[in-house]
């Protein structure tokens, strides 16, 4: 009798546990939706929800609401004014987004490759790394529009060259071409999404700093980036 009574108790306990687990769970219903519905579902989120799963939808909508194209890089060597291209909407929106959340203000110009490029958007700052982790190190599809060239002053997105056959762009790191003859071996390898409008003299000054074997400046070149009219 004791064994039967114990079995009944266990049976009711398991049924009750299963009932509670069902009550505390959320079932996701799979519905057929068209592409427009799926896009709207993805973008109705707080702005800090950007991640690797909703990158294009998020930045496309963000770009519609934030149409700015002019930004200013400020350094101790002077300023560099940039114009972002409207026909590369995802890359433009991404740069504006990171500028507005002040991500770049914790970063430095971390690579000065003499007579080649000046590169920024990263640092050893823990806050910088925290921001990168927050957004999941998302990547962007290339936007090779209008056959943009790596001319002198071109602004382009850095990317990994290894295990990256689709040429996906890093959202956080960018470079400006400092070679007066251009860097045309990079054409259609990296997305060009803007250009230097003024501040070439600032680029010249930066190009003269002492760097280590990794081309990282011996003394950090801090910068801030802001939207301008």
C-alpha positions as CSV (number, residue, x, y, z in Angstrom):
1,X,0.0,0.0,0.0
2,X,2.8,2.4,0.9
3,X,4.4,1.8,-2.5
4,X,1.1,2.4,-4.3
5,X,0.5,5.6,-2.3
6,X,4.0,6.9,-3.0
7,X,3.5,6.2,-6.7
8,X,0.3,8.2,-6.7
9,X,2.0,11.1,-5.0
10,X,4.8,11.1,-7.6
11,X,2.3,10.9,-10.4
12,X,0.4,14.0,-9.2
13,X,3.6,15.9,-8.5
14,X,4.9,15.3,-12.0
15,X,1.5,16.3,-13.5
16,X,1.5,19.5,-11.4
17,X,5.1,20.3,-12.4
18,X,4.3,19.8,-16.1
19,X,1.3,22.1,-15.8
20,X,3.3,24.9,-14.2
21,X,6.1,24.6,-16.8
22,X,3.5,24.9,-19.5
23,X,2.0,28.0,-17.8
24,X,5.4,29.6,-17.6
25,X,6.5,28.9,-21.1
26,X,5.8,31.0,-24.2
27,X,4.9,29.3,-27.4
28,X,6.0,31.0,-30.6
29,X,3.5,30.7,-33.4
30,X,4.9,30.4,-36.8
31,X,2.9,32.5,-39.3
32,X,3.3,33.1,-43.0
33,X,4.3,36.7,-43.5
34,X,5.4,38.6,-46.5
35,X,8.8,40.4,-46.6
36,X,7.3,43.7,-45.6
37,X,5.6,42.3,-42.5
38,X,8.9,40.5,-41.6
39,X,10.8,43.8,-42.0
40,X,8.4,45.8,-39.9
41,X,8.5,43.1,-37.1
42,X,12.3,43.3,-37.0
43,X,12.6,47.1,-36.8
44,X,9.9,47.7,-34.1
45,X,12.5,47.5,-31.3
46,X,14.5,49.9,-29.2
47,X,17.6,51.4,-30.9
48,X,20.0,49.4,-28.7
49,X,18.7,46.2,-30.2
50,X,21.0,46.2,-33.2
51,X,22.6,42.8,-33.6
52,X,23.8,40.3,-36.2
53,X,20.3,39.0,-36.9
54,X,18.6,42.3,-37.8
55,X,21.5,44.4,-39.1
56,X,20.1,45.3,-42.5
57,X,16.5,46.0,-41.4
58,X,17.7,48.0,-38.4
59,X,20.1,50.2,-40.4
60,X,17.8,50.6,-43.3
61,X,15.1,52.0,-41.0
62,X,17.6,54.0,-39.0
63,X,18.9,55.6,-42.2
64,X,15.4,56.8,-43.2
65,X,15.0,58.5,-39.9
66,X,18.6,59.9,-39.8
67,X,19.5,61.3,-43.2
68,X,22.7,63.2,-42.2
69,X,25.7,62.9,-44.5
70,X,28.3,65.3,-43.0
71,X,30.5,64.4,-40.1
72,X,33.6,65.9,-38.5
73,X,36.6,64.0,-37.0
74,X,38.4,66.0,-34.4
75,X,41.9,65.3,-33.4
76,X,44.8,67.1,-31.7
77,X,46.3,67.6,-35.2
78,X,43.2,69.3,-36.5
79,X,39.9,68.3,-38.0
80,X,38.8,66.2,-41.0
81,X,35.5,66.7,-42.6
82,X,33.8,63.8,-44.3
83,X,30.9,63.5,-46.6
84,X,29.0,60.2,-46.6
85,X,27.4,58.8,-49.8
86,X,23.6,58.4,-49.9
87,X,23.7,55.5,-52.4
88,X,25.4,53.2,-49.8
89,X,22.5,53.5,-47.3
90,X,23.5,50.7,-44.9
91,X,27.1,51.9,-44.5
92,X,26.1,55.5,-44.2
93,X,23.4,54.8,-41.6
94,X,25.8,52.6,-39.6
95,X,28.4,55.4,-39.4
96,X,25.8,57.9,-38.4
97,X,24.4,55.5,-35.8
98,X,27.8,54.9,-34.2
99,X,28.5,58.6,-34.3
100,X,25.3,59.5,-32.5
101,X,25.8,56.9,-29.7
102,X,29.3,58.4,-29.4
103,X,31.0,55.0,-30.0
104,X,33.9,56.6,-31.9
105,X,34.6,59.0,-29.0
106,X,36.2,56.2,-27.1
107,X,38.3,55.0,-30.0
108,X,41.6,56.2,-31.6
109,X,43.3,56.3,-34.9
110,X,45.1,53.1,-34.4
111,X,46.8,52.5,-37.7
112,X,49.0,54.9,-39.7
113,X,50.3,53.1,-42.8
114,X,52.7,55.6,-44.4
115,X,51.6,56.8,-47.8
116,X,48.7,54.3,-47.8
117,X,45.8,54.7,-45.3
118,X,44.9,56.2,-41.9
119,X,42.6,53.9,-40.0
120,X,40.4,54.4,-36.9
121,X,37.5,53.0,-34.9
122,X,39.2,50.8,-32.3
123,X,41.1,51.1,-29.1
124,X,42.3,49.3,-26.0
125,X,39.7,51.1,-23.9
126,X,37.5,48.6,-22.1
127,X,34.4,50.7,-22.8
128,X,35.1,50.4,-26.5
129,X,35.3,46.6,-26.3
130,X,32.1,46.6,-24.2
131,X,30.3,48.6,-26.9
132,X,31.4,46.2,-29.5
133,X,30.2,43.2,-27.5
134,X,26.9,44.9,-26.8
135,X,26.1,44.9,-30.5
136,X,27.4,41.5,-31.2
137,X,30.1,42.4,-33.7
138,X,27.6,42.5,-36.5
139,X,28.8,42.7,-40.1
140,X,27.5,44.4,-43.2
141,X,27.0,43.2,-46.7
142,X,29.2,45.1,-49.2
143,X,27.7,48.0,-51.2
144,X,29.8,48.3,-54.3
145,X,27.7,51.1,-55.8
146,X,28.6,53.2,-58.9
147,X,32.0,51.5,-59.0
148,X,33.4,53.7,-56.3
149,X,37.2,53.9,-56.4
150,X,39.8,54.1,-53.7
151,X,40.9,57.6,-54.8
152,X,42.9,59.9,-52.6
153,X,40.7,60.8,-49.6
154,X,38.3,57.9,-50.1
155,X,36.5,56.7,-46.9
156,X,36.0,53.0,-46.7
157,X,35.0,50.2,-44.3
158,X,37.7,47.8,-43.0
159,X,37.1,44.1,-43.1
160,X,38.6,40.7,-42.4
161,X,40.3,39.2,-45.4
162,X,40.5,35.7,-44.0
163,X,37.4,33.4,-44.2
164,X,35.3,36.3,-45.6
165,X,34.5,35.4,-49.2
166,X,31.5,37.7,-49.2
167,X,33.6,40.7,-48.3
168,X,31.5,41.6,-45.3
169,X,32.4,45.0,-43.7
170,X,33.3,45.7,-40.1
171,X,30.9,48.3,-38.8
172,X,33.3,49.7,-36.3
173,X,36.5,50.3,-38.2
174,X,37.1,52.6,-41.1
175,X,40.0,54.1,-43.1
176,X,40.8,57.0,-45.3
177,X,43.1,56.7,-48.3
178,X,46.2,58.9,-47.9
179,X,48.1,57.8,-51.0
180,X,47.7,60.7,-53.5
181,X,47.7,58.1,-56.3
182,X,44.9,56.2,-54.6
183,X,44.8,52.6,-53.4
184,X,43.1,51.0,-56.4
185,X,44.1,47.4,-55.6
186,X,41.3,47.7,-52.9
187,X,38.6,48.7,-55.4
188,X,35.6,46.4,-55.1
189,X,37.4,44.7,-52.1
190,X,36.2,47.2,-49.5
191,X,33.0,49.3,-49.5
192,X,33.8,53.0,-50.2
193,X,31.0,54.9,-48.4
194,X,32.3,58.5,-48.3
195,X,35.2,60.9,-48.9
196,X,37.3,63.5,-47.2
197,X,36.0,67.0,-48.0
198,X,38.6,69.0,-46.1
199,X,41.4,68.3,-43.6
200,X,44.0,66.8,-45.9
201,X,46.6,68.9,-44.1
202,X,45.5,67.1,-40.9
203,X,45.9,63.8,-42.6
204,X,49.4,64.8,-43.6
205,X,50.3,65.7,-40.0
206,X,48.9,62.4,-38.7
207,X,50.9,60.5,-41.3
208,X,54.2,61.8,-39.8
209,X,53.7,60.4,-36.3
210,X,56.0,57.6,-35.0
211,X,54.4,54.1,-35.2
212,X,55.4,50.7,-34.0
213,X,56.0,47.6,-36.2
214,X,52.2,47.1,-36.3
215,X,51.7,50.6,-37.6
216,X,49.9,51.6,-34.3
217,X,51.0,55.1,-33.3
218,X,53.5,55.2,-30.4
219,X,51.3,57.9,-28.8
220,X,47.5,57.3,-29.1
221,X,45.7,59.7,-31.4
222,X,42.4,60.2,-29.7
223,X,39.5,61.4,-31.7
224,X,35.8,62.4,-31.5
225,X,33.3,62.4,-34.3
226,X,30.2,64.5,-34.6
227,X,27.4,65.3,-37.0
228,X,27.6,68.7,-38.8
229,X,25.5,70.5,-41.3
